[in-house]
Amino acid sequence: MRDIEADLPPYCDKSRIAILAYRPVAHGALTNPSGRLKEAMGEISREHGGKIPVQVALNWLLNKSKVVFPIPGASRPERIVENAGAVDWSLDAEDIGRLGASTD
């Protein structure tokens, strides 16, 4: 975890300050993960009806805090549809734990 992620979001939650997550899928790195993260996202995808990595990543961010608002890219119309697939479902605590363990 980056240092800023340990301190800033809890402060913003407490103070009710919005955080705009610019480029929330890490310049595309989370749309095509590798290693342990790819494995964890694959398991989560199967458990949640075939969600793609960008949907898992955006859902994780949306569930992280009530004050974090991602601004995902939408360079093509199909990207908008993909991004919209990140809502109307939620990762559970086990999913979030698997993702966190995969990025350590």
GUMI-210363 format. One record per residue: residue number from 1; residue in one letter; x, y, z of N, C-alpha, C, CB in turn. Coordinates in steps of 0.02 Angstrom, whole numbers, plus 32768, in hexadecimal, padded with zeros to 4 digits. Glycine has a CB too. Example, Ala and Ser with C-alpha at 12.3 -4.5 7.8 and 13.67 -1.06 7.14 Angstrom:
2
gulum: 1 dovo: a n_x: 8294 n_y: 7EE4 n_z: 8186 ca_x: 8267 ca_y: 7F1F ca_z: 8186 c_x: 8294 c_y: 7F5B c_z: 8186 cb_x: 8235 cb_y: 7F20 cb_z: 81C4
gulum: 2 dovo: s n_x: 8282 n_y: 7F90 n_z: 8162 ca_x: 82AC ca_y: 7FCB ca_z: 8165 c_x: 8285 c_y: 8002 c_z: 818A cb_x: 82C0 cb_y: 7FE2 cb_z: 811E
! end
This chain:
104
gulum: 1 dovo: m n_x: 802A n_y: 7FC5 n_z: 8000 ca_x: 8000 ca_y: 8000 ca_z: 8000 c_x: 802C c_y: 803E c_z: 8000 cb_x: 7FD0 cb_y: 8000 cb_z: 803D
gulum: 2 dovo: r n_x: 801A n_y: 806E n_z: 7FD8 ca_x: 803F ca_y: 80AD ca_z: 7FD7 c_x: 802F c_y: 80D3 c_z: 8017 cb_x: 802E cb_y: 80D7 cb_z: 7F98
gulum: 3 dovo: d n_x: 805E n_y: 80FA n_z: 8030 ca_x: 8055 ca_y: 811F ca_z: 806F c_x: 8016 c_y: 814A c_z: 806E cb_x: 8092 cb_y: 814A cb_z: 807D
gulum: 4 dovo: i n_x: 8009 n_y: 816A n_z: 8036 ca_x: 7FD0 ca_y: 8197 ca_z: 8033 c_x: 7F8E c_y: 8171 c_z: 803E cb_x: 7FCE cb_y: 81BA cb_z: 7FEF
gulum: 5 dovo: e n_x: 7F8B n_y: 8132 n_z: 8029 ca_x: 7F4E ca_y: 810B ca_z: 8031 c_x: 7F42 c_y: 80F7 c_z: 807A cb_x: 7F52 cb_y: 80CD cb_z: 8006
gulum: 6 dovo: a n_x: 7F75 n_y: 80F9 n_z: 80A3 ca_x: 7F6C ca_y: 80E7 ca_z: 80E9 c_x: 7F51 c_y: 8122 c_z: 8111 cb_x: 7FAE cb_y: 80D0 cb_z: 8107
gulum: 7 dovo: d n_x: 7F62 n_y: 815F n_z: 80FF ca_x: 7F51 ca_y: 8199 ca_z: 8126 c_x: 7F19 c_y: 81C4 c_z: 810A cb_x: 7F8D cb_y: 81C3 cb_z: 812F
gulum: 8 dovo: l n_x: 7F1C n_y: 81D2 n_z: 80CA ca_x: 7EED ca_y: 8203 ca_z: 80AD c_x: 7EA4 c_y: 81EB c_z: 80AB cb_x: 7F03 cb_y: 8213 cb_z: 8068
gulum: 9 dovo: p n_x: 7E94 n_y: 81B0 n_z: 8092 ca_x: 7E4E ca_y: 819C ca_z: 808F c_x: 7E2B c_y: 819B c_z: 80D3 cb_x: 7E48 cb_y: 8159 cb_z: 8070
gulum: 10 dovo: p n_x: 7E4A n_y: 8181 n_z: 8109 ca_x: 7E27 ca_y: 8184 ca_z: 8149 c_x: 7E1A c_y: 81CC c_z: 8160 cb_x: 7E50 cb_y: 815F cb_z: 817F
gulum: 11 dovo: y n_x: 7E4A n_y: 81F8 n_z: 8154 ca_x: 7E40 ca_y: 823F ca_z: 8166 c_x: 7E06 c_y: 825C c_z: 813E cb_x: 7E81 cb_y: 8267 cb_z: 8159
gulum: 12 dovo: c n_x: 7E04 n_y: 824E n_z: 80FD ca_x: 7DCF ca_y: 8268 ca_z: 80D2 c_x: 7D8B c_y: 824B c_z: 80E5 cb_x: 7DDE cb_y: 825A cb_z: 8089
gulum: 13 dovo: d n_x: 7D8A n_y: 820B n_z: 80F7 ca_x: 7D4B ca_y: 81EC ca_z: 810F c_x: 7D32 c_y: 8211 c_z: 814C cb_x: 7D56 cb_y: 81A1 cb_z: 8120
gulum: 14 dovo: k n_x: 7D5E n_y: 821A n_z: 817C ca_x: 7D4B ca_y: 823B ca_z: 81BB c_x: 7D34 c_y: 8283 c_z: 81AF cb_x: 7D86 cb_y: 823A cb_z: 81EC
gulum: 15 dovo: s n_x: 7D56 n_y: 82A6 n_z: 8182 ca_x: 7D48 ca_y: 82EC ca_z: 8175 c_x: 7D14 c_y: 82F7 c_z: 813E cb_x: 7D87 cb_y: 8310 cb_z: 8164
gulum: 16 dovo: r n_x: 7CFD n_y: 82BF n_z: 8121 ca_x: 7CCC ca_y: 82C2 ca_z: 80EA c_x: 7CE6 c_y: 82EC c_z: 80AF cb_x: 7C89 cb_y: 82E0 cb_z: 8103
gulum: 17 dovo: i n_x: 7D23 n_y: 82DD n_z: 809B ca_x: 7D43 ca_y: 82FE ca_z: 8062 c_x: 7D45 c_y: 82CB c_z: 8029 cb_x: 7D8A cb_y: 8318 cb_z: 8074
gulum: 18 dovo: a n_x: 7D2C n_y: 82DE n_z: 7FEF ca_x: 7D2B ca_y: 82B1 ca_z: 7FB5 c_x: 7D71 c_y: 82A9 c_z: 7F98 cb_x: 7CFB cb_y: 82CC cb_z: 7F7F
gulum: 19 dovo: i n_x: 7D7E n_y: 826C n_z: 7F80 ca_x: 7DBC ca_y: 825D ca_z: 7F5D c_x: 7DA9 c_y: 8248 c_z: 7F16 cb_x: 7DE6 cb_y: 8224 cb_z: 7F83
gulum: 20 dovo: l n_x: 7DC3 n_y: 826B n_z: 7EE5 ca_x: 7DB8 ca_y: 8257 ca_z: 7E9F c_x: 7DF3 c_y: 822B c_z: 7E8A cb_x: 7DB1 cb_y: 8296 cb_z: 7E70
gulum: 21 dovo: a n_x: 7DE4 n_y: 81ED n_z: 7E7B ca_x: 7E18 ca_y: 81BE ca_z: 7E67 c_x: 7E23 c_y: 81C3 c_z: 7E1C cb_x: 7E05 cb_y: 8175 cb_z: 7E7A
gulum: 22 dovo: y n_x: 7E55 n_y: 81EA n_z: 7E09 ca_x: 7E66 ca_y: 81F4 ca_z: 7DC2 c_x: 7E8F c_y: 81BA c_z: 7DAA cb_x: 7E8C cb_y: 8237 cb_z: 7DB8
gulum: 23 dovo: r n_x: 7E7D n_y: 819E n_z: 7D72 ca_x: 7E9D ca_y: 8162 ca_z: 7D57 c_x: 7E9C c_y: 8128 c_z: 7D89 cb_x: 7EE6 cb_y: 8171 cb_z: 7D43
gulum: 24 dovo: p n_x: 7E60 n_y: 8115 n_z: 7D9E ca_x: 7E59 ca_y: 80E3 ca_z: 7DD3 c_x: 7E6E c_y: 809C c_z: 7DC1 cb_x: 7E13 cb_y: 80E1 cb_z: 7DE9
gulum: 25 dovo: v n_x: 7E7C n_y: 808F n_z: 7D82 ca_x: 7E93 ca_y: 804C ca_z: 7D70 c_x: 7EDD c_y: 804D c_z: 7D5E cb_x: 7E69 cb_y: 8031 cb_z: 7D35
gulum: 26 dovo: a n_x: 7F01 n_y: 807D n_z: 7D7A ca_x: 7F4A ca_y: 8080 ca_z: 7D76 c_x: 7F64 c_y: 807E c_z: 7D2E cb_x: 7F69 cb_y: 8047 cb_z: 7D9E
gulum: 27 dovo: h n_x: 7F4C n_y: 80AC n_z: 7D06 ca_x: 7F61 ca_y: 80B0 ca_z: 7CC0 c_x: 7F58 c_y: 806E c_z: 7C9B cb_x: 7FAA cb_y: 80C5 cb_z: 7CBC
gulum: 28 dovo: g n_x: 7F25 n_y: 8049 n_z: 7CAE ca_x: 7F16 ca_y: 800A ca_z: 7C8C c_x: 7F35 c_y: 7FCC c_z: 7CAC cb_x: 7F2C cb_y: 800D cb_z: 7C46
gulum: 29 dovo: a n_x: 7F60 n_y: 7FD6 n_z: 7CDD ca_x: 7F81 ca_y: 7F9C ca_z: 7CFD c_x: 7F4F c_y: 7F6E c_z: 7D1E cb_x: 7FB4 cb_y: 7FB4 cb_z: 7D31
gulum: 30 dovo: l n_x: 7F18 n_y: 7F89 n_z: 7D37 ca_x: 7EE6 ca_y: 7F5E ca_z: 7D59 c_x: 7EB4 c_y: 7F40 c_z: 7D28 cb_x: 7EC1 cb_y: 7F86 cb_z: 7D8D
gulum: 31 dovo: t n_x: 7EB6 n_y: 7F54 n_z: 7CE9 ca_x: 7E8A ca_y: 7F36 ca_z: 7CB7 c_x: 7EA7 c_y: 7EF5 c_z: 7C9D cb_x: 7E7D cb_y: 7F66 cb_z: 7C7E
gulum: 32 dovo: n n_x: 7EE8 n_y: 7EEC n_z: 7CA7 ca_x: 7F0A ca_y: 7EAF ca_z: 7C91 c_x: 7F3E c_y: 7E9D c_z: 7CC6 cb_x: 7F2A cb_y: 7EB9 cb_z: 7C4A
gulum: 33 dovo: p n_x: 7F28 n_y: 7E87 n_z: 7D01 ca_x: 7F57 ca_y: 7E7A ca_z: 7D37 c_x: 7F82 c_y: 7E3C c_z: 7D2A cb_x: 7F31 cb_y: 7E71 cb_z: 7D79
gulum: 34 dovo: s n_x: 7FB5 n_y: 7E35 n_z: 7D52 ca_x: 7FE0 ca_y: 7DFA ca_z: 7D4C c_x: 7FEC c_y: 7DDD c_z: 7D91 cb_x: 8023 cb_y: 7E0D cb_z: 7D2A
gulum: 35 dovo: g n_x: 800B n_y: 7DA3 n_z: 7D92 ca_x: 801E ca_y: 7D83 ca_z: 7DD0 c_x: 7FE5 c_y: 7D72 c_z: 7DFF cb_x: 804F cb_y: 7DAD cb_z: 7DF4
gulum: 36 dovo: r n_x: 7FF1 n_y: 7D7C n_z: 7E3F ca_x: 7FBE ca_y: 7D6C ca_z: 7E72 c_x: 7F7F c_y: 7D95 c_z: 7E6B cb_x: 7FDB cb_y: 7D76 cb_z: 7EB7
gulum: 37 dovo: l n_x: 7F86 n_y: 7DD3 n_z: 7E54 ca_x: 7F4B ca_y: 7DFD ca_z: 7E4B c_x: 7F1F c_y: 7DE2 c_z: 7E13 cb_x: 7F60 cb_y: 7E46 cb_z: 7E3D
gulum: 38 dovo: k n_x: 7F3D n_y: 7DCB n_z: 7DDE ca_x: 7F17 ca_y: 7DAD ca_z: 7DA7 c_x: 7EF0 c_y: 7D70 c_z: 7DBF cb_x: 7F45 cb_y: 7D9A cb_z: 7D6C
gulum: 39 dovo: e n_x: 7F11 n_y: 7D48 n_z: 7DE7 ca_x: 7EF1 ca_y: 7D0B ca_z: 7E02 c_x: 7EB6 c_y: 7D1E c_z: 7E2F cb_x: 7F25 cb_y: 7CE1 cb_z: 7E2A
gulum: 40 dovo: a n_x: 7EC0 n_y: 7D4E n_z: 7E5C ca_x: 7E8B ca_y: 7D63 ca_z: 7E89 c_x: 7E51 c_y: 7D81 c_z: 7E62 cb_x: 7EA5 cb_y: 7D96 cb_z: 7EBC
gulum: 41 dovo: m n_x: 7E5F n_y: 7DAB n_z: 7E31 ca_x: 7E2A ca_y: 7DC9 ca_z: 7E09 c_x: 7E04 c_y: 7D95 c_z: 7DE1 cb_x: 7E47 cb_y: 7DFE cb_z: 7DDB
gulum: 42 dovo: g n_x: 7E28 n_y: 7D62 n_z: 7DCA ca_x: 7E07 ca_y: 7D2C ca_z: 7DA5 c_x: 7DD6 c_y: 7D06 c_z: 7DD1 cb_x: 7E3B cb_y: 7CFB cb_z: 7D89
gulum: 43 dovo: e n_x: 7DEA n_y: 7CF7 n_z: 7E0F ca_x: 7DBE ca_y: 7CD5 ca_z: 7E3E c_x: 7D80 c_y: 7D00 c_z: 7E4C cb_x: 7DE3 cb_y: 7CC4 cb_z: 7E7F
gulum: 44 dovo: i n_x: 7D8C n_y: 7D3F n_z: 7E59 ca_x: 7D55 ca_y: 7D6D ca_z: 7E68 c_x: 7D27 c_y: 7D74 c_z: 7E2C cb_x: 7D70 cb_y: 7DB2 cb_z: 7E7D
gulum: 45 dovo: s n_x: 7D43 n_y: 7D76 n_z: 7DF1 ca_x: 7D1C ca_y: 7D7B ca_z: 7DB3 c_x: 7CEC c_y: 7D40 c_z: 7DAE cb_x: 7D49 cb_y: 7D7E cb_z: 7D76
gulum: 46 dovo: r n_x: 7D06 n_y: 7D04 n_z: 7DB8 ca_x: 7CDC ca_y: 7CC8 ca_z: 7DB4 c_x: 7CA5 c_y: 7CC9 c_z: 7DE8 cb_x: 7D07 cb_y: 7C89 cb_z: 7DBD
gulum: 47 dovo: e n_x: 7CB4 n_y: 7CE0 n_z: 7E24 ca_x: 7C83 ca_y: 7CE2 ca_z: 7E5A c_x: 7C4D c_y: 7D17 c_z: 7E51 cb_x: 7CA6 cb_y: 7CED cb_z: 7E9C
gulum: 48 dovo: h n_x: 7C5B n_y: 7D48 n_z: 7E27 ca_x: 7C2D ca_y: 7D80 ca_z: 7E1D c_x: 7C14 c_y: 7D84 c_z: 7DD5 cb_x: 7C4E cb_y: 7DC2 cb_z: 7E31
gulum: 49 dovo: g n_x: 7C0B n_y: 7D4B n_z: 7DB6 ca_x: 7BEB ca_y: 7D49 ca_z: 7D75 c_x: 7C14 c_y: 7D62 c_z: 7D3A cb_x: 7BAF cb_y: 7D70 cb_z: 7D78
gulum: 50 dovo: g n_x: 7C55 n_y: 7D5C n_z: 7D3E ca_x: 7C7F ca_y: 7D6E ca_z: 7D05 c_x: 7C93 c_y: 7DB7 c_z: 7D01 cb_x: 7C5C cb_y: 7D5C cb_z: 7CC7
gulum: 51 dovo: k n_x: 7C95 n_y: 7DDA n_z: 7D39 ca_x: 7CAC ca_y: 7E1F ca_z: 7D39 c_x: 7CF3 c_y: 7E23 c_z: 7D1F cb_x: 7CA7 cb_y: 7E3F cb_z: 7D80
gulum: 52 dovo: i n_x: 7D02 n_y: 7E56 n_z: 7CF8 ca_x: 7D45 ca_y: 7E5E ca_z: 7CDC c_x: 7D70 c_y: 7E85 c_z: 7D0D cb_x: 7D42 cb_y: 7E81 cb_z: 7C96
gulum: 53 dovo: p n_x: 7DB3 n_y: 7E81 n_z: 7D06 ca_x: 7DDF ca_y: 7EA2 ca_z: 7D36 c_x: 7DD0 c_y: 7EEB c_z: 7D44 cb_x: 7E26 cb_y: 7E9C cb_z: 7D1E
gulum: 54 dovo: v n_x: 7DC0 n_y: 7F12 n_z: 7D12 ca_x: 7DB1 ca_y: 7F59 ca_z: 7D1E c_x: 7D74 c_y: 7F61 c_z: 7D4A cb_x: 7DA7 cb_y: 7F7E cb_z: 7CDB
gulum: 55 dovo: q n_x: 7D43 n_y: 7F35 n_z: 7D43 ca_x: 7D07 ca_y: 7F39 ca_z: 7D6D c_x: 7D18 c_y: 7F26 c_z: 7DB5 cb_x: 7CD0 cb_y: 7F0A cb_z: 7D51
gulum: 56 dovo: v n_x: 7D42 n_y: 7EF4 n_z: 7DBE ca_x: 7D57 ca_y: 7EE1 ca_z: 7E01 c_x: 7D7F c_y: 7F1A c_z: 7E21 cb_x: 7D82 cb_y: 7EA0 cb_z: 7DFE
gulum: 57 dovo: a n_x: 7DAD n_y: 7F38 n_z: 7DFC ca_x: 7DD6 ca_y: 7F6E ca_z: 7E16 c_x: 7DAB c_y: 7FAB c_z: 7E2A cb_x: 7E0B cb_y: 7F83 cb_z: 7DE3
gulum: 58 dovo: l n_x: 7D7D n_y: 7FBE n_z: 7DFF ca_x: 7D52 ca_y: 7FF7 ca_z: 7E0E c_x: 7D24 c_y: 7FE9 c_z: 7E49 cb_x: 7D29 cb_y: 800B cb_z: 7DD1
gulum: 59 dovo: n n_x: 7D0A n_y: 7FAB n_z: 7E4D ca_x: 7CDE ca_y: 7F99 ca_z: 7E84 c_x: 7D05 c_y: 7F9B c_z: 7EC6 cb_x: 7CC0 cb_y: 7F54 cb_z: 7E79
gulum: 60 dovo: w n_x: 7D43 n_y: 7F83 n_z: 7EC5 ca_x: 7D6D ca_y: 7F86 ca_z: 7F00 c_x: 7D76 c_y: 7FCE c_z: 7F17 cb_x: 7DB2 cb_y: 7F66 cb_z: 7EF1
gulum: 61 dovo: l n_x: 7D82 n_y: 7FFA n_z: 7EE8 ca_x: 7D8C ca_y: 8040 ca_z: 7EF9 c_x: 7D4C c_y: 805F c_z: 7F15 cb_x: 7DA4 cb_y: 8068 cb_z: 7EBC
gulum: 62 dovo: l n_x: 7D14 n_y: 804F n_z: 7EF6 ca_x: 7CD3 ca_y: 8069 ca_z: 7F0D c_x: 7CC2 c_y: 8050 c_z: 7F54 cb_x: 7C9B cb_y: 8056 cb_z: 7EDD
gulum: 63 dovo: n n_x: 7CD7 n_y: 8014 n_z: 7F64 ca_x: 7CC9 ca_y: 7FF7 ca_z: 7FA6 c_x: 7CFB c_y: 800C c_z: 7FDB cb_x: 7CC8 cb_y: 7FAD cb_z: 7FA1
gulum: 64 dovo: k n_x: 7D32 n_y: 8029 n_z: 7FC6 ca_x: 7D67 ca_y: 803C ca_z: 7FF4 c_x: 7D52 c_y: 8075 c_z: 8023 cb_x: 7DA5 cb_y: 8050 cb_z: 7FCD
gulum: 65 dovo: s n_x: 7D2B n_y: 80A3 n_z: 8009 ca_x: 7D18 ca_y: 80DE ca_z: 8030 c_x: 7CDB c_y: 80FF c_z: 8012 cb_x: 7D53 cb_y: 8111 cb_z: 8034
gulum: 66 dovo: k n_x: 7CB4 n_y: 8120 n_z: 803C ca_x: 7C7A ca_y: 8145 ca_z: 8023 c_x: 7C8C c_y: 8188 c_z: 8006 cb_x: 7C48 cb_y: 814F cb_z: 805B
gulum: 67 dovo: v n_x: 7CCB n_y: 819D n_z: 800D ca_x: 7CDF ca_y: 81DE ca_z: 7FF2 c_x: 7D0D c_y: 81D9 c_z: 7FB5 cb_x: 7D02 cb_y: 8206 cb_z: 8028
gulum: 68 dovo: v n_x: 7D1B n_y: 819B n_z: 7F9E ca_x: 7D46 ca_y: 8192 ca_z: 7F63 c_x: 7D1A c_y: 818A c_z: 7F25 cb_x: 7D74 cb_y: 8154 cb_z: 7F6C
gulum: 69 dovo: f n_x: 7D28 n_y: 81B3 n_z: 7EF3 ca_x: 7D01 ca_y: 81B3 ca_z: 7EB5 c_x: 7D31 c_y: 81A9 c_z: 7E7B cb_x: 7CD8 cb_y: 81F4 cb_z: 7EAD
gulum: 70 dovo: p n_x: 7D31 n_y: 816D n_z: 7E5C ca_x: 7D5E ca_y: 8161 ca_z: 7E24 c_x: 7D47 c_y: 8184 c_z: 7DE5 cb_x: 7D64 cb_y: 8116 cb_z: 7E17
gulum: 71 dovo: i n_x: 7D77 n_y: 8199 n_z: 7DBD ca_x: 7D69 ca_y: 81B6 ca_z: 7D7C c_x: 7D8C c_y: 818A c_z: 7D48 cb_x: 7D82 cb_y: 8201 cb_z: 7D78
gulum: 72 dovo: p n_x: 7D6C n_y: 8152 n_z: 7D34 ca_x: 7D8D ca_y: 8126 ca_z: 7D04 c_x: 7D8B c_y: 8143 c_z: 7CBD cb_x: 7D6B cb_y: 80E1 cb_z: 7D04
gulum: 73 dovo: g n_x: 7DBB n_y: 812F n_z: 7C95 ca_x: 7DBD ca_y: 8145 ca_z: 7C50 c_x: 7D84 c_y: 8127 c_z: 7C28 cb_x: 7E00 cb_y: 8132 cb_z: 7C31
gulum: 74 dovo: a n_x: 7D71 n_y: 814A n_z: 7BF4 ca_x: 7D3B ca_y: 8133 ca_z: 7BC9 c_x: 7D4B c_y: 8147 c_z: 7B81 cb_x: 7CF6 cb_y: 814F cb_z: 7BE0
gulum: 75 dovo: s n_x: 7D81 n_y: 812C n_z: 7B67 ca_x: 7D98 ca_y: 8140 ca_z: 7B25 c_x: 7D6C c_y: 8125 c_z: 7AED cb_x: 7DDE cb_y: 8129 cb_z: 7B1B
gulum: 76 dovo: r n_x: 7D45 n_y: 80F2 n_z: 7AFB ca_x: 7D18 ca_y: 80D5 ca_z: 7ACA c_x: 7CD6 c_y: 80C4 c_z: 7AEC cb_x: 7D37 cb_y: 8095 cb_z: 7AA8
gulum: 77 dovo: p n_x: 7C9F n_y: 80C2 n_z: 7AC7 ca_x: 7C5E ca_y: 80B3 ca_z: 7AE5 c_x: 7C5D c_y: 8071 c_z: 7B0D cb_x: 7C29 cb_y: 80B0 cb_z: 7AB0
gulum: 78 dovo: e n_x: 7C80 n_y: 803E n_z: 7AF5 ca_x: 7C80 ca_y: 7FFE ca_z: 7B19 c_x: 7CA2 c_y: 8003 c_z: 7B5D cb_x: 7CA2 cb_y: 7FC8 cb_z: 7AEF
gulum: 79 dovo: r n_x: 7CD0 n_y: 8032 n_z: 7B64 ca_x: 7CF0 ca_y: 803D ca_z: 7BA5 c_x: 7CBD c_y: 8057 c_z: 7BD8 cb_x: 7D2B cb_y: 806E cb_z: 7B9F
gulum: 80 dovo: i n_x: 7C8F n_y: 8081 n_z: 7BC2 ca_x: 7C5C ca_y: 809B ca_z: 7BEE c_x: 7C31 c_y: 8061 c_z: 7C08 cb_x: 7C30 cb_y: 80D0 cb_z: 7BCA
gulum: 81 dovo: v n_x: 7C1F n_y: 8034 n_z: 7BDC ca_x: 7BF7 ca_y: 7FFA ca_z: 7BEF c_x: 7C1E c_y: 7FCE c_z: 7C21 cb_x: 7BE2 cb_y: 7FD0 cb_z: 7BB1
gulum: 82 dovo: e n_x: 7C5E n_y: 7FC3 n_z: 7C12 ca_x: 7C88 ca_y: 7F9C ca_z: 7C40 c_x: 7C8D c_y: 7FBD c_z: 7C84 cb_x: 7CCE cb_y: 7F93 cb_z: 7C22
gulum: 83 dovo: n n_x: 7C98 n_y: 7FFE n_z: 7C85 ca_x: 7C9E ca_y: 8022 ca_z: 7CC5 c_x: 7C5D c_y: 801E c_z: 7CED cb_x: 7CB1 cb_y: 806B cb_z: 7CB8
gulum: 84 dovo: a n_x: 7C25 n_y: 8023 n_z: 7CCB ca_x: 7BE4 ca_y: 801F ca_z: 7CEC c_x: 7BD9 c_y: 7FDB c_z: 7D0D cb_x: 7BAB cb_y: 802D cb_z: 7CBA
gulum: 85 dovo: g n_x: 7BFB n_y: 7FA7 n_z: 7CF5 ca_x: 7BF5 ca_y: 7F65 ca_z: 7D12 c_x: 7C16 c_y: 7F5E c_z: 7D56 cb_x: 7C13 cb_y: 7F32 cb_z: 7CE3
gulum: 86 dovo: a n_x: 7C34 n_y: 7F94 n_z: 7D6E ca_x: 7C54 ca_y: 7F94 ca_z: 7DB0 c_x: 7C22 c_y: 7FA2 c_z: 7DE8 cb_x: 7C8C cb_y: 7FC6 cb_z: 7DB2
gulum: 87 dovo: v n_x: 7BE5 n_y: 7FB6 n_z: 7DD6 ca_x: 7BB4 ca_y: 7FC7 ca_z: 7E0A c_x: 7B7D c_y: 7F92 c_z: 7E0B cb_x: 7B96 cb_y: 800D cb_z: 7DFC
gulum: 88 dovo: d n_x: 7B50 n_y: 7F98 n_z: 7E3B ca_x: 7B18 ca_y: 7F6A ca_z: 7E46 c_x: 7B2E c_y: 7F25 c_z: 7E5F cb_x: 7AF2 cb_y: 7F62 cb_z: 7E05
gulum: 89 dovo: w n_x: 7B69 n_y: 7F20 n_z: 7E7A ca_x: 7B81 ca_y: 7EE4 ca_z: 7E9B c_x: 7BB8 c_y: 7EFA c_z: 7ECA cb_x: 7B9A cb_y: 7EAD cb_z: 7E67
gulum: 90 dovo: s n_x: 7BCB n_y: 7ED0 n_z: 7EF9 ca_x: 7BFF ca_y: 7EE3 ca_z: 7F28 c_x: 7C2F c_y: 7EAA c_z: 7F38 cb_x: 7BE0 cb_y: 7EFC cb_z: 7F69
gulum: 91 dovo: l n_x: 7C6D n_y: 7EBC n_z: 7F3E ca_x: 7C9E ca_y: 7E8D ca_z: 7F57 c_x: 7C90 c_y: 7E81 c_z: 7FA1 cb_x: 7CE7 cb_y: 7EA7 cb_z: 7F4C
gulum: 92 dovo: d n_x: 7C9A n_y: 7E44 n_z: 7FB8 ca_x: 7C92 ca_y: 7E38 ca_z: 7FFF c_x: 7CD6 c_y: 7E3D c_z: 8022 cb_x: 7C71 cb_y: 7DF2 cb_z: 800D
gulum: 93 dovo: a n_x: 7CD7 n_y: 7E37 n_z: 8063 ca_x: 7D15 ca_y: 7E3F ca_z: 8089 c_x: 7D4A c_y: 7E0D c_z: 8073 cb_x: 7D06 cb_y: 7E36 cb_z: 80D4
gulum: 94 dovo: e n_x: 7D35 n_y: 7DD0 n_z: 8062 ca_x: 7D65 ca_y: 7D9E ca_z: 804B c_x: 7D86 c_y: 7DB3 c_z: 8009 cb_x: 7D43 cb_y: 7D59 cb_z: 8043
gulum: 95 dovo: d n_x: 7D5C n_y: 7DCD n_z: 7FDB ca_x: 7D77 ca_y: 7DE4 ca_z: 7F9A c_x: 7DA9 c_y: 7E1C c_z: 7FA5 cb_x: 7D3D cb_y: 7DFD cb_z: 7F6D
gulum: 96 dovo: i n_x: 7D97 n_y: 7E4C n_z: 7FCF ca_x: 7DC3 ca_y: 7E85 ca_z: 7FDD c_x: 7E04 c_y: 7E6D c_z: 7FFC cb_x: 7DA0 cb_y: 7EB8 cb_z: 800B
gulum: 97 dovo: g n_x: 7DFF n_y: 7E3D n_z: 8029 ca_x: 7E3B ca_y: 7E21 ca_z: 8048 c_x: 7E68 c_y: 7DFE c_z: 8015 cb_x: 7E28 cb_y: 7DEF cb_z: 807E
gulum: 98 dovo: r n_x: 7E4A n_y: 7DD9 n_z: 7FE6 ca_x: 7E72 ca_y: 7DB8 ca_z: 7FB3 c_x: 7E95 c_y: 7DEA c_z: 7F86 cb_x: 7E46 cb_y: 7D8A cb_z: 7F88
gulum: 99 dovo: l n_x: 7E73 n_y: 7E20 n_z: 7F75 ca_x: 7E92 ca_y: 7E53 ca_z: 7F4B c_x: 7ECC c_y: 7E75 c_z: 7F71 cb_x: 7E5E cb_y: 7E88 cb_z: 7F35
gulum: 100 dovo: g n_x: 7EC0 n_y: 7E84 n_z: 7FAF ca_x: 7EF4 ca_y: 7EA4 ca_z: 7FD7 c_x: 7F31 c_y: 7E78 c_z: 7FDF cb_x: 7ED9 cb_y: 7EB7 cb_z: 801A
gulum: 101 dovo: a n_x: 7F26 n_y: 7E38 n_z: 7FEB ca_x: 7F5E ca_y: 7E09 ca_z: 7FF4 c_x: 7F85 c_y: 7E00 c_z: 7FB3 cb_x: 7F45 cb_y: 7DC6 cb_z: 800C
gulum: 102 dovo: s n_x: 7F63 n_y: 7E0B n_z: 7F7A ca_x: 7F83 ca_y: 7E01 ca_z: 7F39 c_x: 7FAE c_y: 7E3C c_z: 7F24 cb_x: 7F4E cb_y: 7DF5 cb_z: 7F05
gulum: 103 dovo: t n_x: 7FA7 n_y: 7E74 n_z: 7F46 ca_x: 7FCD ca_y: 7EB0 ca_z: 7F33 c_x: 8005 c_y: 7EBF c_z: 7F64 cb_x: 7F9E cb_y: 7EEC cb_z: 7F2D
gulum: 104 dovo: d n_x: 800C n_y: 7E97 n_z: 7F98 ca_x: 8041 ca_y: 7EA3 ca_z: 7FCA c_x: 8085 c_y: 7E96 c_z: 7FAD cb_x: 8037 cb_y: 7E78 cb_z: 8007
! end
